[in-house]
Amino acid sequence: MKRITSLKNNLIKDIKKLSQKKYRDQRGEYLIEGDHLVEEAVNAGAPIVHVLFTEKALTAFSLLLEKIPESCRLLVTEDILRSLSSHPDTPDILAVVAKTSPSRVIDYSRPLLLLDGVQDPGNVGTMIRTADAAGFGTVVLGEGSADIYNDKVLRAMQGSQFHIAVYQGSISEWIGTCKAHGLNVYGTELNPQAADYREIPKTPAFALVMGNEGQGLSAETLSLTTQNLYIPITGQAESLNVAVAAGILMFALKN
């Protein structure tokens, strides 16, 4: 186990750069914070590069640390963790994890969630976590969607990236592929001419497409779906938050 006490240490400087997407992409690594996410990563067999922790964590998370190779462990000061953390309350443990690619074999026997330009990191992370909870097998982040390794996305996912396959790609191409595998593809729109989601029969597999927070799905994307759905609103609000709407639909449509 290595001990680091200086904020000017080159390794600490390199890890700090992972707060920026360009460095995450260059190095193929990202940062997770807190014992819950670190434990999720360990249990999932994620490729952990470094685990940084304080003296306090040696006792508090001793069982967790025993599962991590000693060569990956870095004992650091609270000041160092504070400099690396994006949390208001700095955790006593965080980890650098290598990015991995999901399997090329897509599971079309389970539902898929396609996100078309969903920009808010909290919404993206919440929808991935909800898809995980609802038993979906795949999430696709289309062009313009938030980076899955953004710290706010990671915080909102709460480790669901270790349970569900997350891809990046063209939403129109994924819609075509889902249709080719015999799946219904449901879009969402604020249009009374769309189908009330409560009238749609539950099925074990389908694709659900959710659009940008402000603009929704484009006319082009809506034209590609099998059917477009709406959630009736009986109060005064004009619309639902996209993550809330996605949660309602994911649980309502899945058999």
PyMOL commands that set and color helices and strands:
alter all, ss='L'
color gray80, all
select helices_A, chain A and resi 10-19+21-27+35-44+55-60+62-66+70-72+78-84+121-133+151-157+160-162+171-180+197-199+219-224+242-253
alter helices_A, ss='H'
color red, helices_A
select strands_A, chain A and resi 2-4+29-33+48-53+73-76+93-98+112-116+138-141+165-168+185-188+195-196+207-211+227-230
alter strands_A, ss='S'
color yellow, strands_A
deselect
rebuild
show_as cartoon
